[in-house]
Amino acid sequence: MLAIWADAMESAGARIDDAGLSRPDSYKKAAARMKEAIRMEPANPHYHFSLGNLYAETKSSAGLSDKEFKAALAAYPVNAR
């Protein structure tokens, strides 16, 4: 998942500093940046999938992760197989 997230962040032009993934607030910052990427490109299924995985990994809310996974499928329904 981290590789997909890193690719998505690079595509969005957001740099991750070396200590970025080890700080306690890194998931909140990652979620904020992913939301910004989604705002800029809402039809990109990778951004929604990455944010859904982030929510699932942090157990933020099953509802939030499900919402993002559904948005990813809606953006690129061929993945729904």
C-alpha positions as CSV (number, residue, x, y, z in Angstrom):
1,M,0.0,0.0,0.0
2,L,2.8,2.4,0.8
3,A,4.1,2.3,-2.7
4,I,0.7,3.2,-4.2
5,W,0.4,6.0,-1.7
6,A,3.9,7.3,-2.5
7,D,3.1,7.2,-6.2
8,A,-0.1,9.0,-5.7
9,M,1.6,11.7,-3.6
10,E,4.3,12.1,-6.2
11,S,1.7,12.5,-8.9
12,A,0.0,15.2,-6.8
13,G,3.3,17.0,-6.4
14,A,3.4,16.5,-2.6
15,R,6.9,15.6,-1.3
16,I,7.2,13.2,1.7
17,D,10.2,14.1,3.9
18,D,12.4,11.4,5.3
19,A,10.9,11.5,8.8
20,G,7.4,11.9,7.5
21,L,6.3,8.3,8.0
22,S,7.6,7.9,11.5
23,R,5.9,10.9,13.1
24,P,2.7,10.2,15.2
25,D,0.7,12.6,13.1
26,S,1.9,11.2,9.7
27,Y,-1.4,9.4,9.0
28,K,-3.4,12.5,9.6
29,K,-1.1,14.5,7.3
30,A,-1.3,11.6,4.7
31,A,-5.1,11.6,4.8
32,A,-5.1,15.4,4.3
33,R,-2.8,15.2,1.3
34,M,-4.8,12.4,-0.2
35,K,-8.0,14.4,0.2
36,E,-6.3,17.3,-1.6
37,A,-5.2,14.9,-4.4
38,I,-8.8,13.7,-4.7
39,R,-10.1,17.3,-4.7
40,M,-7.7,18.1,-7.6
41,E,-8.5,14.8,-9.5
42,P,-11.7,13.3,-8.1
43,A,-12.0,10.6,-10.9
44,N,-8.6,9.0,-10.0
45,P,-9.4,5.6,-8.5
46,H,-5.9,5.2,-7.1
47,Y,-6.3,8.2,-4.8
48,H,-9.6,6.9,-3.5
49,F,-8.2,3.4,-3.0
50,S,-5.1,4.7,-1.3
51,L,-7.2,6.8,1.1
52,G,-9.5,3.9,1.8
53,N,-6.5,1.7,2.6
54,L,-5.1,4.5,4.9
55,Y,-8.4,4.6,6.7
56,A,-8.6,0.8,7.0
57,E,-5.0,0.6,8.3
58,T,-5.5,3.2,10.9
59,K,-9.0,1.8,11.8
60,S,-10.3,5.4,11.5
61,S,-13.7,4.3,10.5
62,A,-15.0,1.4,8.5
63,G,-17.5,3.8,7.0
64,L,-14.8,6.1,5.7
65,S,-12.7,3.3,4.2
66,D,-15.8,1.7,2.5
67,K,-16.8,5.1,1.1
68,E,-13.4,5.5,-0.5
69,F,-13.3,2.0,-1.9
70,K,-16.7,2.5,-3.4
71,A,-15.5,5.8,-5.0
72,A,-12.5,4.0,-6.4
73,L,-14.8,1.3,-8.0
74,A,-17.1,4.0,-9.4
75,A,-14.2,5.8,-10.9
76,Y,-12.9,2.7,-12.6
77,P,-15.5,0.0,-12.6
78,V,-13.4,-2.6,-14.5
79,N,-11.6,-3.2,-11.2
80,A,-14.8,-4.5,-9.6
81,R,-14.4,-8.0,-10.9
